[in-house]
Amino acid sequence: MSEFFEVPNYVLQKGGVLPVARLAYRTIGTLNAARDNAVLIPSWYTGTDEQIEAYFCGPQRALTPDRWFIIMTNLLANGVSTSPSNTPAPVDRGRFPLVTFFDNVTLQHKLVTEKLGIERLRLVVGWSMGAAQTFQWAAQYPDMVQAACPIAGSAKTASYNKQFLLSLRRALELDPVFNEGFYDRPPVRGLKAYAAIYAGWGFSEPFFRTGAYSAFDAKTHEEFTQNFWEPFFLRCDANDLLSQLWTWEHGDISAQPAYGGDFEAALRAITARTIILPVDHDRYFPPVDSKFEARQIPRAECRTISSIWGHCAPFNPADAATIDRAINELLV
């Protein structure tokens, strides 16, 4: 079950203020007497703590609560933590302020240190936007992160990735119902267009070419979009989607006072033992970027997962086993 950690008058990196920053999280497992078995898993785009537990944790997984005290956090704007959809005026809906990964990780750090009383994290691991937060943690608090495992994500959002995000933003903003974020009913047409764009990026070309969408009870690409992606995004609030999208678009671990925009310096400052896990067919986060990151981080290596599931590889059981092996190595 989700718990909540609240910080009043939370000042954001880009100048806005949240009257109350409410961070939703959950923990499983037991913190040991030495308080050195804590693992942090930040959420991904639209992801929640409940989904993290379902897809990444369990008695037979590397991240087992039988051994580790696992902390699962929700991104600001994901609909569970403080978000445009659940925040009253004057920062509701289209007025919600801009939130960065720096803001998210600073808030998570407060939870971990002030509420949970933990000084060191044995591992930070995350997928997609969770991977971006993993890099952010390792650069923002290098003395606190012992090991890091970013999965299918990047330390800095690349230009090609940003072009994809722009197409998503346009799909929602150009729906007249959206009304600059002050809609009276969901912008359904915009959300369906959003889903159609996302469907082509979430997996891969060979996934579609080989008809692998049959695993989702779909006979065609259109059925896959209609039966899986459209219901998925129609459950989401449009303002929440766009706020998280902005966070994703502006991901950059060097965009903080300690590094002043020097990306390579931020990577070199990471002291955690790091295994970066890109996916060969990931259209968002290609391995070429992960290999560059690994060359700059002193104790890092890059291991490319081969999977036609592309960005969504962690949800394929065969690929999840590969991820678990890397995590087990980091947790030795």
C-alpha positions in Angstrom: 0.0 0.0 0.0 1.2 3.5 -0.8 2.4 5.8 1.9 2.9 9.5 1.7 5.8 11.9 2.6 4.9 15.5 2.6 7.1 18.6 2.4 5.4 22.0 2.6 6.4 25.0 0.4 8.6 22.9 -1.8 10.7 25.2 -4.0 11.3 23.8 -7.4 14.5 24.1 -9.5 12.8 26.1 -12.2 11.4 28.6 -9.8 7.9 27.4 -9.0 6.6 26.3 -5.6 4.4 23.4 -4.6 2.4 24.4 -1.5 2.7 20.7 -0.5 5.0 18.2 -2.3 3.4 14.9 -1.6 5.6 12.0 -2.5 3.9 8.6 -2.7 6.0 5.6 -2.0 5.9 2.1 -0.6 8.4 -0.2 1.1 8.6 -3.9 1.2 11.1 -6.1 3.1 12.8 -5.2 6.4 15.5 -2.7 7.0 18.3 -4.5 8.8 20.0 -3.4 12.0 23.0 -2.0 10.1 20.6 -0.1 7.8 22.7 -1.1 4.8 20.3 -3.2 2.8 18.1 -0.5 1.2 17.4 -0.5 -2.5 15.6 2.4 -4.2 13.4 2.0 -7.4 12.0 5.2 -8.9 8.9 4.9 -11.2 8.9 5.3 -14.9 6.6 7.4 -17.2 3.0 6.7 -16.0 4.4 4.0 -13.7 3.4 3.6 -10.0 4.8 2.0 -6.9 2.3 -0.8 -7.3 3.5 -1.5 -10.8 7.1 -1.4 -9.7 6.4 -4.1 -7.1 4.5 -6.2 -9.6 7.0 -6.1 -12.4 10.4 -5.8 -10.7 10.2 -7.4 -7.2 9.3 -10.8 -5.8 10.6 -13.8 -3.9 12.1 -15.3 -7.1 13.5 -12.1 -8.4 16.9 -10.4 -7.7 15.0 -7.7 -5.9 13.5 -9.9 -3.2 11.9 -8.5 0.0 13.3 -11.5 1.7 16.7 -9.9 1.6 16.3 -6.3 0.7 14.5 -3.3 2.1 13.0 -2.0 -1.1 11.8 1.6 -1.5 9.6 2.4 -4.5 8.9 6.0 -5.3 6.4 7.8 -7.6 7.4 10.6 -9.9 5.8 14.0 -9.2 2.9 14.4 -11.7 2.3 10.6 -12.1 -1.2 10.9 -10.7 -0.3 9.4 -7.3 2.3 11.8 -6.0 1.5 15.5 -6.2 0.2 16.0 -9.8 -1.8 18.5 -11.9 -4.8 16.1 -11.6 -4.8 16.0 -7.8 -3.5 19.4 -6.7 -5.9 22.3 -5.8 -5.6 25.9 -7.2 -3.4 27.9 -7.7 -1.2 25.1 -9.1 -3.8 22.8 -10.5 -4.2 21.5 -14.1 -2.6 23.7 -16.7 -1.1 25.9 -13.9 1.1 23.1 -12.5 4.7 24.2 -12.3 7.7 22.7 -14.2 9.3 19.8 -12.4 12.8 18.3 -13.1 14.5 15.1 -12.1 16.6 17.2 -9.7 13.3 18.1 -7.9 12.2 14.5 -7.8 15.5 13.2 -6.5 15.8 15.9 -3.9 12.4 15.0 -2.6 13.3 11.3 -2.6 16.5 12.1 -0.7 14.5 13.8 2.0 12.2 10.8 2.3 15.2 8.4 2.5 17.2 10.4 5.0 14.7 12.3 7.1 11.8 9.8 7.2 13.4 6.5 6.8 16.8 7.3 8.4 18.9 5.8 5.8 22.4 7.2 5.0 23.5 4.8 2.2 21.6 3.1 -0.6 22.9 -0.4 -1.5 21.5 0.1 -5.0 19.4 2.5 -7.1 17.8 0.8 -10.1 15.1 2.0 -12.5 13.7 1.6 -16.0 13.1 4.4 -18.6 12.4 7.6 -16.5 13.4 5.5 -13.5 16.8 5.0 -15.2 17.1 8.7 -15.6 16.4 9.1 -11.9 19.0 6.4 -11.2 21.7 8.4 -13.0 20.4 11.5 -11.3 20.8 9.9 -7.8 24.3 8.7 -8.6 25.4 12.2 -9.8 23.5 14.3 -7.3 24.4 12.2 -4.2 27.5 10.2 -5.3 28.5 9.4 -1.7 25.2 7.9 -0.9 24.7 5.4 -3.9 26.8 2.3 -3.7 25.6 0.7 -6.9 23.5 1.8 -9.8 21.6 0.0 -12.6 19.9 2.2 -15.2 17.8 0.1 -17.5 16.8 1.4 -21.0 17.3 5.1 -20.1 19.8 7.9 -20.2 21.6 10.5 -18.2 20.6 13.2 -20.6 17.6 13.2 -23.0 18.9 13.1 -26.6 17.6 15.3 -29.4 16.0 12.5 -31.4 14.2 11.4 -28.2 13.0 15.0 -27.8 11.5 15.0 -31.3 9.4 12.0 -30.3 8.3 13.8 -27.1 7.3 16.8 -29.2 5.0 14.7 -31.4 3.3 13.4 -28.3 2.8 16.9 -26.9 1.4 18.1 -30.1 -1.1 15.2 -30.2 -2.7 16.4 -27.0 -2.3 20.2 -27.3 -3.9 20.2 -30.8 -7.1 18.5 -29.5 -9.5 21.4 -29.1 -11.0 19.7 -26.0 -7.6 20.1 -24.3 -8.2 23.8 -23.9 -4.7 24.8 -22.7 -4.9 22.2 -19.9 -8.3 23.4 -18.5 -10.5 20.7 -20.1 -14.0 19.8 -18.8 -13.8 16.3 -20.2 -10.8 14.1 -21.3 -9.3 15.0 -24.7 -10.1 11.6 -26.1 -9.0 12.2 -29.7 -5.7 13.6 -28.5 -5.2 10.7 -26.1 -5.9 8.2 -28.9 -3.4 10.0 -31.2 -0.9 9.9 -28.3 -1.4 6.1 -28.0 -0.9 5.6 -31.8 2.4 7.4 -31.7 3.6 5.7 -28.6 2.7 2.2 -30.0 5.3 2.7 -32.8 8.1 3.5 -30.3 7.5 1.4 -27.3 8.5 -1.9 -28.9 10.5 -2.2 -32.1 10.3 -2.7 -35.9 11.1 -6.5 -35.7 8.4 -6.8 -33.0 5.8 -5.6 -35.5 7.4 -7.3 -38.5 7.2 -10.7 -36.8 3.7 -10.1 -35.4 5.0 -10.4 -31.8 2.0 -8.3 -30.7 0.1 -11.6 -30.8 1.3 -12.0 -27.2 -1.2 -9.2 -26.5 -4.1 -11.0 -28.2 -3.8 -8.8 -31.3 -3.8 -10.0 -34.9 -2.7 -6.7 -36.5 -0.8 -3.6 -35.5 -4.1 -1.7 -35.4 -5.7 -4.1 -33.0 -2.6 -3.8 -30.8 -3.0 0.0 -30.7 -6.7 -0.2 -30.1 -6.7 -3.0 -27.6 -3.6 -2.2 -25.6 -2.3 1.3 -26.1 -5.5 3.2 -26.3 -7.0 1.9 -23.1 -3.7 2.4 -21.4 -3.5 6.1 -22.2 -7.3 6.8 -21.9 -6.8 5.9 -18.2 -4.3 8.7 -17.8 -4.9 12.4 -17.1 -3.6 14.6 -20.0 -2.0 17.2 -17.8 -0.2 14.5 -15.8 1.1 13.0 -19.1 2.4 16.4 -20.3 4.0 17.3 -17.0 5.9 14.1 -16.8 6.8 14.5 -20.5 8.4 17.9 -19.7 10.4 16.3 -16.9 11.6 13.6 -19.4 12.4 16.1 -22.1 14.6 18.1 -19.8 16.5 15.2 -18.3 20.2 16.1 -17.8 22.2 15.1 -14.8 24.6 18.0 -15.3 21.7 20.6 -15.0 22.4 21.3 -11.4 24.7 23.7 -9.4 27.4 21.1 -8.8 28.2 20.7 -12.5 26.9 23.8 -14.3 25.9 21.9 -17.4 29.2 20.0 -17.8 27.7 16.6 -18.8 31.0 14.7 -18.8 32.0 16.1 -15.4 28.7 14.9 -14.0 29.2 11.4 -15.4 32.8 11.3 -14.1 31.6 12.3 -10.6 29.5 9.1 -10.3 31.4 6.7 -7.9 28.8 3.9 -7.8 29.6 0.5 -9.3 27.4 0.9 -12.3 26.0 -1.5 -14.9 24.0 0.2 -17.7 21.5 -2.0 -19.5 20.4 -0.5 -22.9 18.3 -2.6 -25.4 19.5 -3.0 -28.9 16.1 -2.2 -30.5 15.2 0.6 -28.1 14.1 3.6 -30.2 14.2 6.0 -27.2 17.5 5.3 -25.7 20.0 3.7 -28.2 23.0 1.8 -26.9 25.4 4.3 -28.5 24.4 6.8 -25.7 24.8 4.2 -23.0 28.2 3.2 -24.2 29.3 6.9 -24.1 28.0 7.2 -20.5 29.8 4.0 -19.5 33.1 5.3 -20.8 32.8 8.4 -18.7 31.7 6.8 -15.4 34.8 5.4 -13.6 33.3 2.1 -12.4 30.8 1.4 -15.1 30.2 -1.0 -17.9 27.5 -1.2 -20.6 25.7 -4.5 -21.3 23.4 -4.4 -24.3 20.3 -6.6 -24.1 19.2 -8.0 -27.4 15.4 -8.0 -27.6 12.7 -7.3 -30.1 10.7 -6.0 -27.2 12.8 -2.9 -27.5 12.2 -0.3 -24.8 9.7 -2.6 -23.1 12.2 -5.5 -22.7 11.9 -5.6 -18.9 8.3 -6.8 -19.3 9.4 -9.8 -21.4 10.2 -12.7 -18.9 13.3 -13.8 -20.8 14.8 -10.3 -20.8 13.8 -9.8 -17.1 16.1 -12.7 -16.3 19.0 -11.0 -17.9 18.3 -7.9 -15.9 18.1 -9.9 -12.7 21.6 -11.3 -13.4 23.1 -7.9 -13.6 21.3 -6.7 -10.4 22.5 -9.8 -8.5 26.1 -9.0 -9.5 25.7 -5.4 -8.2 24.2 -6.7 -4.9 27.0 -9.2 -4.1 
